[in-house]
Amino acid sequence: MPDLLTAILASLPEGVAVQAVLGRRWTASVVEIQGERRCGLAASWRLPEEEGQEAAEVDGRTVHSLAAELRRARGLRASLAVATINAALPRIPGRWRDEKVEQVIRCRGAGRSVVMVGHFPFVDELRPQVGSLAVLEERPRPGDLPSSAAADVLPEAEVVVITGMAFVNQTLEGLLRLCSPRAHIILAGPSTPLSPVVFDHGVHELCGAIVRDVEAVLRAVAEGEGFHGVHQAGVELVTISADGPA
């Protein structure tokens, strides 16, 4: 089986990149595919030397060449590659359902042990609604575990929630290898590639974002809005499941 990135790249249609906005919190990529203008998002992975960078020259680059940079890129180039992938992935509205990630975790985690990779904003309200909850975080907050504890806690988890940022920084496949084959695995956040090929790599549910209003979302990203502001500008949150309709 090809690695996850190879499989995703093979699923992308032909297209060209036309615009990129490197916001303080989010990165947006706009592509044109068969005359349709689409936008994708990814969390901004900003290295210290990239502070203040707000745009990238992409006009005329092919979708495939820009997306393939994820193999070797770090920082904002990796974010841009993932945003381009998310803009270009084939749309499958027949499989989307209107369910936010916190609802999915609440349902899957009731009475079960949950490990969350990344400190999601709803952690505190979710904690009493699942059997147990451990949070792994690169910059731990009070109550979190350091990311270095992944090998200790992931193999025992019944439900694992992984931030889509793990796809950006290319730690996703290593995290998946640590999970029990019996665990229910959810990949969540706007960086998440909403592609069924991810299900072939052990993930059961994808909770991600579809940009509906390209121009409004680009403005929100450029203004450094957090995800609440970007969402309000014109993003739909959707979930797809491995066992959902084909």
Steps between C-alpha positions, in 0.01 A plus 500: 500500500638847415564741785220740588639804321567303180141371506358848554712657227386231257137595568540868415361634171698723266484867588700816561563708811391863467539655847639435847451684828730416791308623801623516857286201598377351172631451150269510198567376149279575200508271199313487172376160383292466183402867523396475866675716762550308825666581831658272759630564851778377727635612834797735460820328608715810524872463567678788681664620179160520329351762734331774301469297179146542366500377140670256267550509125293212364320632193532244222646222713324171445299351785715187493835679517390720790332217691801270455719749688357349819755217465788731586350829620496644850325803637267702281589311182364185665186687603460630146541150356225363727269795430550432128417132549185595690397742226550244224369176650194367318181614673277220630192673645307173500724381782506821706289534809444812706667392823769686691803321637396550863172321429686211336739464796218522752320217323803276441663571837206442735628259767828447314860616538580787264840640407510829313810606308479878508318721751164572338306801636213287635719272718366620836133460414563164333692343788197406719315362196745217419640213705843659539694758303874553460634784285841491332637841410832629368464801731311344792246704694405412858361145497653409161769241436808582291494366145794278593253287704326379181661156507381451859133592461393448138526116500249481789243746363160381381434823310777716351443852369789644297524860390526554125820692578665157519445475124667840453811412701505141368476330840163341423616162377734455797212577738273253322758224542486552877122448517338171587337326201182498711498877553249727328709773338374848410702755301363846572541867421507722190837355390339155465492365143140394436600204285384139526855383428583595862274215614740249346760611756309421818289813548124452554361855489608831348373829639604789277405822326353602164545863391172636365580874466851523358546877510360547850715217636811642334436834671454333838821301458695811394369689806639229730163377622479190716292215370176638643536808279605296196209262555252787524641649180389204293614153604286189538611234750435147382576142606542190286527144628668190366173311543288775344338495153740438214 
